[in-house]
């Protein structure tokens, strides 16, 4: 039998049928949120019901407010948003779907809660109503985002039609230096290969750097696979994965756990497996990263300077850089560490887990915020853990605002948004034009770097700040 990649193994085990180059795949888990109303409307229009409701999970995250939550749904001032939250609850009840609603003690972002509860497991095929479903691939499963029509098909049949993508392996070796996080690693990857570098491919991340990462760090890496153009991102399950999953509510237990472990250990790519593309990166040479422009590939070390379009490799890239500089109101040659910010956001499905908040709090202890800074945990579970550890008190003492769980400023959907011209150091995943609010300017950074920017009022090398402490 030919050597197989981890992707090939999972893909093959989920194949139901094939027709004209498309494969019908069985779906193990589907994740939805308030924006999935169109999928439910399509189900109703076709007089269909959810085929296997126990395999669908609904989350209030994109549209829930991150302040004033004491009144629950009644406290949502915007009637349109309030109705979306109410509608998701009604649809979940109608179809018997597990719903992590606004008042649920497990409420949170759909890429934060499933790993916390053990819903996400190695070897599964998962889809979600959000492009960053790639996050779950950190557990050695195949996970990707789908649109409303595809989600309706999944809910009605527990299957999905797909064309088989190519495979890409990104091997990252070396020990990360002080201050260099998983966010810096993935930003460096995207800067290297570009936002289209993995188009048409499923990425498998490998190497000693990845193996040394915690599960939360691995989720950060896989989360931003979509920003590199990848269909999904995956990391082979290992002892770190198994330790993380043990005893979680939805994880197997007893004999079923032993059987699951045996299956999970068979998932990693065979040694002789062939990939369509291979990229190698040395993590030892990386520095904390920051984006300067309007694409995730517009990233460079905090020690660098804003690029000059005159030095671009071709006319198209020169025009791209010029347009980005114009939108971001930056001048070529400006040291990145000289860029002042108006706001700081620590949160999103990329960086709102407990390890992210711990890292930000360690920096917050070094001073007080000079600009408005929000800290938004990814779930109620993260929020409670942070409060047990006193992280909320650290943030408040440093002048940061401690808020309730949700997508918040990452999506700028529910009133949490930048004003035109405001510049924000953000731990989120996208710095597109208007992503955090019309006319807003976003610089992507790690949680520690975001906290450093909060204390100084400008993009700052967290390593230098720590050395001065």
N, C-alpha and C positions, 0 to 999 in steps of 0.2 A: 504494500500500500504506500502511495506517494506521501512524502512528508507534507504536513499541513500547518498553516498558520493558525493561531487561535481564532481569528476571524473565520477562516474556512471551516473549522470544526463547529463553531456555533451556527454559522449559516447553514451548513449541511444538515445539522440536527433539527433545524426548524423548517426545512423545505417540505411543503405539502404538495405542490404541483408546479408545472412549468408550461408556459405557453408563449410562443413568439418572442423568446428571449427574456420574458419576465417570469419571476418566480413568486408563487404564493407562499408566504411565510407565516408560521404560527407565532402569535404574539403572547408572551407570558404576562406582561404588565403594561398597562396604559395609564398615563398620568395626565390629568386635565386640570383646568383652572377656570376662573370666571369668564375668560375669553372664549370658552368652548361652547358658548350658547348656540352658535351656528351648527355645530355638530348635532346637538340635541334637537334643534329645529328640523334638521334634515331627517333625523330618525322619526320624529313625529309626522312629518310630511309623507313619509313612506310607510307609516303605520308599522314601524319596526320597534323592537325592544332591545335592550342590552342583552347580548347572548350570555356572557359570563360576568355578571356584575362584581363578583368577588375578586376579579382580576383588574378592575378599574378603580383608580383612586383619585379623589377630587380634592383640590387645595384652594383655599383663599390666600392669595399672595400678591398678585399684580395690582389689585384694586383696593386692598384694605388700607385704611389710613394707619400711620405709624404714631399718631398721638390721639388722645381723647377716646381711647378704646373702652372706657369704663361702661359706656352705654351700649356696647355691642353694635349691632347693625343699625340701631336707631340713632347712634351717634354719627353716622355718615351723613354729612351735610348735603353732598351732591346727590340729587335723587336718581340720576342715571346710574351712578356708581353703586348707590345703595340697592337699586333694583337688580344690578348684575350679581351682587353678593347674595341677595335673596333668591334670585333665579337659580343659581348654582345649587343652593341648598335644596330647593324644590325639585330640581331635576335629579339630584342624587337620591333624594327620598323616593321619588317616583320609580326610579330604576333599581333601587336597592344597592346603590354604590356607597362605599365607605367615603365619608366626607370629613375632612379636617377643616371645620368651619371657623369663623371668626372668633367664636367663644370656646373652641376646643383647646384644651391644655397642650395639645400636640401641634397646634396650628403653626404654619410656617411655609417657606418657599418650597415648591415642588421638587427642587433638586437638593434640598437640605433634609427634609423630613424622611423620605424613603430610606436613605442610608442609615439615619438615626434609628429607625424602627426595624431594620433588617428586611424591608420590602425589596430593596436592591440586593441582588445576589449574583455570584459568578455564574456564567453560562446562560443567563437569561437573554431573551430578546425583548427589549423594552422600547416603547415609543412614548413621546410626550408632546403636549400641545405647546411646545416652546423649543427653540433651536438649541438651547443649552442643555438639552437632555443628554448630550454627549458626556456630561459630568459623571453619569452613572457607570460609564465604561471603566472608571478607575477600579471597579470591582471585578474586572474580567468578564463583563457582559457586553452585548452589542446594544447600544442605546442611541437613538436619534430622534430628532424632532419631525413632526408631521403637521400638515395643514388640516383644516376643518373637515374637508371631504374624506381625507384618508382616515381621520379619527372616527368619523361616522362609520366607515367601513369596518374599522377595528372593533368598535363597540357593538356593531351588529353581527360580526362574524368571528371575532377574535383572530383575524388574519389580516395581512396586508400584502399588496402586490409591489414588488421592487425589482429593479435591475441590479445585478451584482456589481458592486464597485470594485475598484482595484485596491491593492494593499500598499501601504507605505510604512516603513519602520524608521522611527527617529530614535537613534541611540545616543544617550546623553551619559557621558562618563565623567568622573572626577568629583572631588569633594567641593561642595559649595563654600565660598568664603563667608566671612562674617558679614551679616546684613543682607545676604543674597537668599531670597526665598523662592518658593515654587512659582509665584507670580512673576518674578524676574526671569526665571528659566523659560516659562512659556512665552513671555514677551520677547525674549532673545530668539527663541525658535521662530516666532512669527516675523520678526525683523529680518531673520536670515532667509526664510523661504518665501515670504510675502503672503498676502491675504489670499492669493490664488494658488499657493504652492502645493496644497494638498487637495485641490479640487478633483472630485471624482474618486477619491481614495478614502479608505478607513485607515486611520493612523494607529499603529501600535507603538507605544513609548517603551523603551527598554534601556538597559545600561545601569551602571552602579549608582548613578545619581538618583535615578527613579527608584531603584530597589531600596535606597536608604531613606526614602520619603515616608512620612506617615500617610495614613489613608486620607486625611484632610488635605494634605499637600497634593497628593495624587489627584484628588477631585478638582483642585484648582487647575492643574495642568490639563486634565481631560475637558474641563468646562470650556476652555478657550480653543479647543480643536476647531470649532466652527469658524473662529476668527482667522484660522489659517486656510479656510476653504474645505476642511475635512468633513466628510459625511458623519464621522464618529471618531472618537478617540478611545483607546483601550489600553489597559495595563494588566499584565498577567497576574492572576491571584497567587498569593504566597502566604507565609505564616503571618505577616502583618495584616493581610486581608482577613484571614480566618480568626485571628485574635479580636479584631474589630467587630466581627459579626457575632461572635459567640454570645449567647444568652440574650440577644436582642428579641423583642416581642414577636416579630414575624420570621425569625430565623428558625431553621429546623432544630429539633432537640432530641436527645436520647439516641436511639438507633438511627433515626432519620438524619441526625447530624453526622454520624459516622459514614452513612451512605452518601450524604452530600459532599463531605470532605473527599471521599474517594473519587467522586465525579469531578469535583473542582480541581483536584490535583492533575487531572488528565487534560486540562484546558490549555496550558501554556503552549506556545508554538513549538513544533518539533525543531530540533537543532539544525536540521538540513532544510527547513522550510524556506521557500523563495518568496521574496517580496518584489513588487513591481518597481518600487523606488526605495532607496535607503539614504538617510541623511545622518551625519554624525556631528556631535557638538561636544565641546570641552567645557564643562561647567566650572572648572577651576579658574578659568580666566574671566568669568562673568562678574559684573558689578551690578548694584541696584539699578533697575531700569525705569524709564519714564517715557511716555509718549509726548511728542511735541505737536503733532498734527491732527488730521481728521481720519486717520485709519490706524488700526492696531499695528500695522507694519511700520508706522512712523514712530519707532521706538529706538532709543539709544541710551547709553549709560548716563547716569546723573552727572558724571564728570565731563560729558561732551557738550557740544554747542549746536544750536539750531542750524540745520544744513543750508547751504547756498544753492539755489536752483541752477546757477551758472556752472556748478560742478557736477550736475546730474549726468548720468551715462547717455541719455538721449533726450530728444525734444519732448516726448510724451511725459517722461518722468520729471523733466524740468517744469513743465506746465502744471503737473500734479502738485509738486512742491510749492510753486508760486501760489496756486489757489489755496493750498492749506495754510500757508503763511498769512495770506490775506484774511482768511476766515478767523484764524487764531490771533490775529493782530500781533504777529511776531516778526522780528527782523532777523535775517540770516546772520549767523555768527554770534548771536546772543548766547552766552553760557546758560545752559539749562537751569543751573542752580540760581540764576538771577531772575527767574520768572516768578513774579508775585501771583498769589492766588487770593480769591475772595471767599471761597468756601472749601470745605473738606467733607467728603462723604466716605464713611467706613461701613460697608455693607455689601449687599447683592449676593447672588448665588455663587459668585466666584470667591468671595472673601468675607463671609459673615459667620463662620464657624467658631467654635470656642478657641481653637488655636490662633485664629486670626485676631480675635479680640484680646487674647493674652499678649500677643506680640505688640498690638497697638497700645495696650495699657502700660507695658514696660516703658515705652517711649513717652506716653502721656505723663508719667511720674516725673519727668525731667523739667516740667515747666507748666505754663498756662497758655491756652489757645489765644492767638491773636486774630483769628477769623472764625466765623460761624462754622461749627463742626458738629456733624451728626454721626452718631453711632447707632446702627440699626441691626440688631441680631437677626440671624436667618430663621430662627424658630423660637417658639416658647421654651422649648427644651434648652436651647443655647442661652436664652435670656435668663432662665432660672439658674443654670449652672454658673453663668457669669456673675449673677447676683450673690450666689452662695460663696463665690471666691472673692467677692468685694470689688470686682472689676468696674461695676457701675459707679461705685463710690470714687474710684480712681479717676474715671472719666469726668464725673461731675466736678470733682475737686480741681481738675485741670481746665474746667470751663467748656467741656464737651457736652453736647446734649444727648442723653440716653433715651432711646425711643423704643416703640413696640415693633414686633417682627413684620416684615413685608419686603416687597421689592423696592419700594420707596424711590429715591432719587435715581436709581439705575434706569428706570423706565419712564419717569416723569409723567406717569399716567394719572395718579390720584391727587394731584395738587402739590406733591413734593417735587419741585422743579427749579431749575436755574432761571434767573431773569436774563433778558438779552444783554450780552456783553460780559456776564459774570464768568469768572474762570474758576474751575474746580479741580482739586486733586482728588481723584476718585479711585476706590478699589474695585470698581465694576469692570465690565468686560468690553465695552464699546465706547469709542470716542468719536462716533460719526457726528456730522453736523446736526445740531438740534437734538441729539440723543437724550440729553438731560434737561431739555427745555429749549425752546426756540431762541436761537442766537447764543446759547450757552457754549462755553469752551471747556472741554474735558481733557484732563491729563491723567492717564491710567498709571497707577502705582500700586505697590504692596501696602498692606495695613501699617507696617512700621514706617514706611515712607510717607504715608498719608498723615499719620500722627506727627511726624517730624515737620511736615509742611504746616500743620495746624499750629505748632508751637512757634514757628518762625515767620509765618505769613508768606512763605515762598517755597518753591520746590527745593528740597534740602537733602543732602547726602546723610542718611541716618547714621552712617558709620562715623562721620565727623561729629555729629551731635552727641553720639554715645561716648566718643573719646573725650569730649569736653566736659562731660558730666562728672 
